[in-house]
Amino acid sequence: MWMGVVGCVSAQVCVQGWYRPIKGKDKISSCHTIMDLKIVFAIVCLCALSITSTEARIPKCCASTRNVHVQTLMRVERWDVQESNGACDISALILHVRGMKYAICAHPRVKKLLTWLKWMNKH
């Protein structure tokens, strides 16, 4: 529907002469150029919209894991599990640490130690 509106407006502009002809070109080719540019612009906008939607987002994956100190594990607020069977190449535990701007990628076996530490803090 939106594309039809663009084409209709472009056709009205060209028919009624509300445009400035491109230097060295006749009226008809100038109108087609204007409509072609509007169609290209509309397609680019739709592509940008589809990339920014939640389903088409590029996933952020851990490329590698690192060792994490126990003091850092004590400050973990939450964690997410990254599986290697999806868009990401390796399995990892994404740790969101209090006071740190970025998440830490740890080996999945750290989850056992992390759950034990959280259990010890509660008791």
Backbone as ProteinMPNN parsed JSONL, in Angstrom:
{"seq_chain_A": "MWMGVVGCVSAQVCVQGWYRPIKGKDKISSCHTIMDLKIVFAIVCLCALSITSTEARIPKCCASTRNVHVQTLMRVERWDVQESNGACDISALILHVRGMKYAICAHPRVKKLLTWLKWMNKH", "coords_chain_A": {"N_chain_A": [[0.817, -1.182, 0.0], [1.926, 1.256, 0.818], [3.906, 1.591, -1.074], [2.332, 2.001, -3.31], [1.268, 4.491, -2.727], [3.569, 6.071, -2.845], [4.221, 5.762, -5.56], [1.926, 6.902, -6.709], [2.023, 9.547, -5.764], [4.448, 10.283, -6.945], [3.755, 10.044, -9.632], [1.808, 12.044, -9.817], [3.366, 14.288, -9.297], [5.048, 14.236, -11.516], [3.223, 14.423, -13.668], [1.9, 16.827, -13.166], [3.992, 18.542, -13.269], [5.587, 19.395, -11.081], [8.268, 19.355, -10.542], [11.796, 19.658, -10.994], [13.324, 19.437, -14.016], [15.951, 17.145, -14.787], [19.106, 18.232, -15.729], [19.847, 18.141, -19.105], [18.2, 15.991, -19.683], [15.081, 14.642, -20.811], [11.552, 15.275, -19.957], [10.133, 12.865, -19.379], [12.088, 10.843, -18.835], [13.214, 12.046, -16.621], [11.109, 11.922, -14.776], [10.88, 9.134, -14.458], [13.339, 8.604, -13.311], [13.09, 9.941, -10.871], [10.981, 8.444, -9.7], [12.209, 5.923, -9.632], [14.305, 6.371, -7.824], [12.843, 6.867, -5.498], [11.65, 4.396, -5.088], [13.917, 2.794, -4.655], [14.84, 4.01, -2.31], [12.699, 3.394, -0.59], [12.933, 0.587, -0.496], [15.454, 0.308, 0.714], [14.888, 1.435, 3.207], [13.011, -0.452, 4.176], [14.638, -2.729, 4.326], [16.481, -1.912, 6.294], [14.733, -1.685, 8.434], [13.972, -4.364, 8.745], [16.364, -5.526, 9.559], [16.794, -4.362, 12.032], [14.753, -5.418, 13.521], [13.603, -7.719, 16.085], [13.717, -10.455, 15.409], [15.508, -10.613, 13.32], [17.941, -9.853, 14.241], [21.472, -9.684, 14.568], [23.202, -12.151, 16.237], [24.971, -11.811, 19.364], [27.819, -13.333, 20.126], [29.993, -15.304, 22.195], [33.355, -15.459, 21.442], [35.502, -16.679, 22.57], [36.469, -18.241, 25.69], [37.298, -17.431, 29.108], [39.342, -17.719, 32.09], [37.908, -17.238, 35.311], [38.091, -15.417, 38.299], [37.37, -16.311, 41.719], [36.491, -14.18, 43.306], [35.328, -12.523, 41.408], [33.271, -14.17, 40.544], [31.679, -14.11, 42.799], [30.439, -11.671, 42.558], [28.631, -11.903, 40.509], [25.629, -11.114, 38.958], [23.679, -12.201, 37.259], [23.412, -14.868, 34.822], [23.773, -16.149, 31.488], [23.256, -18.875, 29.285], [25.123, -19.92, 26.572], [24.652, -21.764, 23.746], [26.285, -24.099, 21.577], [25.021, -25.101, 19.389], [23.439, -23.37, 17.943], [23.456, -20.202, 16.466], [25.92, -19.518, 17.375], [29.393, -20.453, 17.766], [30.731, -21.732, 19.906], [30.169, -23.295, 23.124], [29.279, -21.501, 25.989], [29.303, -19.638, 29.083], [27.69, -16.781, 29.826], [28.503, -14.194, 31.796], [27.093, -11.746, 33.831], [28.33, -9.245, 35.555], [28.245, -7.425, 38.581], [29.042, -4.022, 38.621], [30.653, -4.112, 36.404], [31.033, -3.137, 33.018], [30.836, -4.66, 30.688], [29.894, -7.996, 29.685], [31.204, -11.185, 30.78], [32.747, -13.932, 29.234], [32.681, -17.2, 30.094], [33.857, -20.573, 30.696], [31.536, -23.271, 30.298], [31.567, -25.089, 32.475], [31.954, -23.576, 34.708], [29.534, -22.92, 35.703], [28.637, -24.795, 37.599], [30.284, -24.262, 39.843], [29.51, -21.626, 40.241], [26.743, -21.833, 40.867], [26.997, -23.258, 43.234], [28.399, -21.376, 44.833], [26.473, -19.341, 44.984], [24.485, -20.717, 46.36], [25.819, -21.189, 48.784], [26.048, -18.578, 49.737], [23.416, -17.985, 50.378], [22.908, -19.631, 52.535]], "CA_chain_A": [[0.0, 0.0, 0.0], [2.793, 2.421, 0.917], [4.579, 1.741, -2.365], [1.344, 2.573, -4.21], [1.178, 5.917, -2.42], [4.774, 6.692, -3.388], [4.079, 5.804, -7.009], [0.859, 7.837, -7.032], [2.548, 10.893, -5.543], [5.46, 10.523, -7.965], [3.07, 10.242, -10.903], [1.189, 13.36, -9.778], [4.433, 15.276, -9.412], [5.529, 14.243, -12.888], [2.168, 14.87, -14.569], [1.592, 18.222, -12.936], [5.194, 19.327, -13.507], [6.089, 19.983, -9.852], [9.645, 18.913, -10.376], [12.768, 20.344, -11.834], [13.929, 18.437, -14.895], [17.383, 16.933, -14.66], [19.77, 18.911, -16.835], [20.251, 17.265, -20.201], [17.279, 14.869, -19.852], [13.717, 15.079, -21.081], [10.639, 15.177, -18.815], [9.744, 11.487, -19.068], [13.189, 10.134, -18.164], [13.386, 12.654, -15.308], [10.072, 11.354, -13.911], [11.238, 7.754, -14.142], [14.478, 8.655, -12.395], [12.565, 10.31, -9.552], [10.243, 7.3, -9.159], [13.165, 4.857, -9.336], [15.009, 6.723, -6.588], [11.921, 6.688, -4.369], [11.495, 2.951, -4.868], [15.163, 2.334, -4.04], [14.831, 4.517, -0.937], [11.731, 2.606, 0.171], [13.5, -0.751, -0.288], [16.526, 0.445, 1.698], [14.234, 1.627, 4.517], [12.435, -1.73, 4.603], [15.745, -3.611, 4.717], [16.983, -1.436, 7.585], [13.731, -2.046, 9.435], [14.01, -5.807, 8.992], [17.588, -5.86, 10.288], [16.676, -3.916, 13.418], [13.706, -6.135, 14.249], [14.171, -8.683, 17.028], [13.971, -11.758, 14.813], [16.595, -10.552, 12.35], [19.121, -9.283, 14.868], [22.693, -10.476, 14.511], [23.455, -12.547, 17.624], [26.272, -11.519, 19.956], [28.326, -14.61, 20.613], [31.338, -15.362, 22.765], [34.318, -16.08, 20.534], [36.389, -17.509, 23.397], [36.174, -18.184, 27.119], [38.481, -17.147, 29.926], [39.255, -18.103, 33.501], [37.29, -16.207, 36.137], [38.446, -15.541, 39.713], [36.259, -16.55, 42.634], [35.982, -12.873, 43.722], [34.46, -12.064, 40.333], [32.072, -15.01, 40.575], [30.845, -13.681, 43.923], [29.714, -10.459, 42.17], [27.778, -12.179, 39.35], [24.211, -10.855, 39.2], [22.927, -13.198, 36.491], [24.188, -15.474, 33.757], [23.055, -16.74, 30.361], [23.964, -20.001, 28.682], [25.253, -19.868, 25.112], [24.798, -23.108, 23.187], [27.061, -24.139, 20.336], [24.23, -25.677, 18.307], [22.687, -22.326, 17.254], [24.235, -19.284, 15.639], [27.245, -19.354, 17.978], [30.298, -21.58, 17.508], [31.177, -22.434, 21.113], [29.324, -23.231, 24.32], [29.878, -20.6, 26.971], [28.453, -19.072, 30.114], [27.84, -15.326, 29.759], [28.343, -13.709, 33.164], [26.838, -10.321, 33.996], [28.94, -8.979, 36.858], [27.95, -6.12, 39.174], [30.165, -3.086, 38.554], [31.387, -4.237, 35.137], [30.237, -2.645, 31.894], [30.655, -5.719, 29.7], [29.749, -9.361, 30.195], [32.393, -12.049, 30.703], [32.485, -15.256, 28.679], [33.383, -18.222, 30.874], [33.612, -21.961, 30.29], [30.266, -23.742, 30.882], [31.731, -25.817, 33.735], [31.949, -22.59, 35.793], [28.161, -22.843, 36.21], [28.544, -25.606, 38.825], [30.902, -23.489, 40.912], [28.694, -20.439, 40.44], [25.526, -22.206, 41.601], [27.413, -23.628, 44.589], [28.691, -20.134, 45.539], [25.197, -18.661, 45.258], [23.823, -21.502, 47.398], [26.542, -20.952, 50.039], [25.725, -17.223, 50.207], [22.064, -17.991, 50.935], [22.863, -20.417, 53.779]], "C_chain_A": [[0.863, 1.248, 0.0], [3.491, 2.684, -0.4], [3.622, 2.349, -3.383], [1.197, 4.065, -3.993], [2.384, 6.652, -2.993], [4.662, 6.822, -4.899], [3.041, 6.81, -7.44], [1.348, 9.275, -6.877], [3.577, 11.233, -6.602], [4.806, 10.798, -9.312], [2.414, 11.619, -10.937], [2.23, 14.454, -9.951], [4.891, 15.381, -10.854], [4.474, 14.791, -13.849], [1.936, 16.363, -14.416], [2.823, 19.12, -13.085], [5.74, 20.009, -12.268], [7.528, 19.575, -9.576], [10.531, 19.763, -11.26], [13.413, 19.288, -12.716], [15.437, 18.348, -14.667], [18.05, 17.492, -15.908], [20.229, 17.9, -17.883], [19.325, 16.08, -20.419], [15.893, 15.417, -20.13], [12.821, 14.817, -19.877], [10.331, 13.739, -18.418], [10.867, 10.747, -18.352], [13.463, 10.727, -16.796], [12.363, 12.1, -14.324], [10.409, 9.93, -13.517], [12.408, 7.708, -13.177], [14.01, 8.987, -10.986], [11.835, 9.132, -8.925], [11.183, 6.159, -8.813], [13.909, 5.138, -8.035], [14.11, 6.547, -5.374], [11.711, 5.211, -4.059], [12.74, 2.386, -4.203], [15.219, 2.779, -2.583], [13.873, 3.708, -0.058], [12.268, 1.207, 0.463], [14.607, -0.708, 0.752], [15.94, 0.626, 3.094], [13.642, 0.324, 5.043], [13.519, -2.716, 5.029], [16.312, -3.206, 6.071], [16.021, -1.791, 8.704], [13.774, -3.532, 9.756], [15.257, -6.214, 9.763], [17.46, -5.47, 11.753], [15.569, -4.608, 14.19], [14.336, -7.231, 15.102], [14.483, -10.024, 16.399], [15.194, -11.744, 13.894], [17.883, -9.999, 12.945], [20.308, -10.232, 14.763], [23.052, -10.852, 15.952], [24.855, -12.146, 18.08], [26.747, -12.792, 20.626], [29.697, -14.435, 21.242], [32.241, -16.075, 21.767], [35.281, -16.99, 21.283], [35.955, -17.357, 24.853], [37.459, -17.888, 27.877], [38.254, -17.617, 31.348], [38.713, -16.928, 34.307], [37.654, -16.468, 37.587], [37.192, -15.705, 40.564], [35.657, -15.218, 43.099], [35.029, -12.298, 42.669], [33.166, -12.869, 40.313], [31.134, -14.62, 41.707], [29.994, -12.456, 43.559], [28.798, -10.663, 40.955], [26.321, -11.962, 39.744], [23.327, -11.877, 38.492], [23.854, -13.763, 35.423], [23.259, -16.044, 32.701], [23.919, -17.856, 29.792], [23.949, -19.833, 27.167], [25.511, -21.287, 24.613], [25.563, -23.05, 21.87], [26.244, -24.668, 19.162], [23.429, -24.637, 17.528], [23.587, -21.501, 16.354], [25.662, -19.137, 16.147], [28.07, -20.631, 17.826], [30.665, -22.383, 18.744], [30.122, -22.342, 22.21], [30.036, -22.356, 25.338], [28.822, -20.186, 27.987], [28.715, -17.569, 30.109], [27.496, -14.764, 31.125], [28.147, -12.196, 33.168], [27.227, -9.963, 35.425], [28.598, -7.555, 37.309], [29.205, -5.245, 39.127], [30.986, -3.176, 37.277], [30.468, -3.844, 33.989], [29.903, -3.762, 30.917], [30.534, -7.082, 30.375], [31.052, -10.131, 29.998], [31.958, -13.391, 30.138], [33.342, -16.272, 29.429], [33.044, -19.601, 30.318], [32.328, -22.443, 30.964], [30.417, -24.482, 32.206], [31.777, -24.875, 34.946], [30.557, -22.498, 36.416], [27.992, -23.643, 37.503], [29.112, -24.853, 40.021], [30.065, -22.259, 41.244], [27.419, -20.751, 41.22], [25.864, -22.606, 43.034], [27.699, -22.378, 45.423], [27.404, -19.391, 45.903], [24.425, -19.401, 46.359], [24.474, -21.273, 48.765], [26.225, -19.567, 50.601], [24.337, -17.154, 50.85], [22.018, -18.679, 52.287], [23.947, -20.001, 54.714]], "O_chain_A": [[0.579, 2.199, -0.729], [3.659, 3.832, -0.809], [4.045, 3.131, -4.233], [1.023, 4.824, -4.947], [2.241, 7.734, -3.562], [4.973, 7.873, -5.458], [3.237, 7.509, -8.434], [1.118, 10.115, -7.747], [3.588, 12.353, -7.112], [5.244, 11.68, -10.051], [2.452, 12.295, -11.965], [2.004, 15.429, -10.667], [5.1, 16.481, -11.364], [4.809, 15.551, -14.758], [1.792, 17.083, -15.405], [2.697, 20.343, -13.032], [6.306, 21.097, -12.372], [7.92, 19.472, -8.414], [10.068, 20.481, -12.145], [13.996, 18.333, -12.202], [16.101, 19.347, -14.393], [17.593, 17.243, -17.023], [20.914, 16.927, -17.568], [19.621, 15.23, -21.259], [15.569, 16.534, -19.726], [13.254, 14.216, -18.894], [10.275, 13.43, -17.227], [10.613, 10.083, -17.347], [13.896, 10.013, -15.892], [12.695, 11.835, -13.169], [10.24, 9.553, -12.357], [12.45, 6.84, -12.304], [14.476, 8.389, -10.016], [12.036, 8.84, -7.747], [10.982, 5.486, -7.802], [14.117, 4.229, -7.232], [14.58, 6.116, -4.321], [11.607, 4.825, -2.894], [12.632, 1.58, -3.278], [15.608, 1.999, -1.714], [14.199, 3.377, 1.082], [12.075, 0.694, 1.566], [14.691, -1.602, 1.594], [16.434, 0.04, 4.056], [13.759, 0.028, 6.233], [13.334, -3.46, 5.993], [16.593, -4.064, 6.907], [16.445, -2.158, 9.8], [13.628, -3.92, 10.915], [15.208, -7.159, 10.55], [17.966, -6.174, 12.626], [15.45, -4.409, 15.399], [15.477, -7.625, 14.864], [15.436, -10.682, 16.818], [15.843, -12.775, 13.719], [18.824, -9.706, 12.207], [20.148, -11.449, 14.86], [23.192, -9.97, 16.8], [25.8, -12.141, 17.291], [26.138, -13.266, 21.585], [30.461, -13.542, 20.873], [31.921, -17.169, 21.303], [35.812, -17.947, 20.721], [35.18, -16.465, 25.198], [38.56, -18.07, 27.358], [37.124, -17.879, 31.76], [39.021, -15.771, 34.023], [37.546, -17.598, 38.064], [36.1, -15.291, 40.176], [34.442, -15.125, 43.272], [34.035, -11.658, 43.012], [32.089, -12.316, 40.091], [29.92, -14.783, 41.587], [28.952, -12.223, 44.172], [28.248, -9.695, 40.431], [25.833, -12.533, 40.719], [22.346, -12.358, 39.059], [24.925, -13.221, 35.152], [22.109, -16.38, 32.981], [25.148, -17.788, 29.816], [22.897, -19.631, 26.561], [26.48, -21.928, 25.018], [25.49, -22.06, 21.141], [26.74, -24.679, 18.036], [22.792, -24.988, 16.535], [24.379, -22.039, 15.58], [26.53, -18.672, 15.408], [27.53, -21.736, 17.764], [30.889, -23.59, 18.651], [29.294, -21.431, 22.222], [31.249, -22.461, 25.523], [27.622, -20.36, 27.777], [29.839, -17.133, 30.36], [26.35, -14.842, 31.569], [28.939, -11.458, 32.582], [26.543, -10.33, 36.38], [28.656, -6.61, 36.523], [30.286, -5.668, 39.537], [31.92, -2.396, 37.086], [29.282, -4.174, 33.983], [28.798, -3.802, 30.377], [31.013, -7.285, 31.491], [31.884, -9.777, 29.163], [30.917, -13.924, 30.523], [34.571, -16.207, 29.401], [32.078, -19.771, 29.574], [32.058, -22.056, 32.101], [29.473, -24.503, 32.996], [31.652, -25.328, 36.084], [30.423, -22.04, 37.551], [27.277, -23.209, 38.406], [28.495, -24.81, 41.086], [29.932, -21.896, 42.413], [27.057, -20.012, 42.136], [25.096, -22.32, 43.952], [27.299, -22.308, 46.585], [27.275, -18.874, 47.013], [23.784, -18.767, 47.197], [23.783, -21.174, 49.778], [26.143, -19.402, 51.818], [24.112, -16.356, 51.761], [21.169, -18.345, 53.113], [24.063, -20.552, 55.809]]}, "name": "protein", "num_of_chains": 1, "seq": "MWMGVVGCVSAQVCVQGWYRPIKGKDKISSCHTIMDLKIVFAIVCLCALSITSTEARIPKCCASTRNVHVQTLMRVERWDVQESNGACDISALILHVRGMKYAICAHPRVKKLLTWLKWMNKH"}
